Amino acid sequence: MQEAFRFFDQGDKGYLNHAEFIKMVQSLGETPTQAKLEELLSTQSESLDLNAINGMLPAIREQRKSKQDVINAFKVFDNRSDGHITVDNFRTMMGSVGEKLSPSEVTAAVDKAYEIAPGELDDGVKAIKYEAYVEWMMGSQT
């Protein structure tokens, strides 16, 4: 959690605003509804420190998708059914699925995914091993 918090805490402010918090939650594979997020955030200040975020996690995790659910979502973009998603497809997915990310946030997410789970297709195209990425992203949760 701390690593994700630091990643989205642009400028090392020590807090996330609501939009940054939502992006962080989604990047961790959590899947709360918009209504649940609005409910939780309605009781918080605009600046969410790590303690406030940790306090909201139990309610968020009640709506968590399993690792397999997330892997299945990546499989939609796995054109070769080989456990890889091209960097270009990952970039497209990050820019169009879930909370909309800015171009710089998409680039940062792609770079991090490639750092965590680098792969290459037979034709030399850079790819991400999405099961390894999901394992990193979701940790020990099932």
Sequence and secondary structure as in RCSB ss.txt:
>XXXX:A:sequence
MQEAFRFFDQGDKGYLNHAEFIKMVQSLGETPTQAKLEELLSTQSESLDLNAINGMLPAIREQRKSKQDVINAFK
VFDNRSDGHITVDNFRTMMGSVGEKLSPSEVTAAVDKAYEIAPGELDDGVKAIKYEAYVEWMMGSQT
>XXXX:A:secstr
 HHHHHHH TTS S B HHHHHHHHHHTT    HHHHHHHHTTS SSB HHHHHHHHHHHHTT   HHHHHHHHH
TT TTSSSEEEHHHHHHHHHHSSS   HHHHHHHHHHHHHHSEEE TTS EEEEHHHHHHHHHTT  
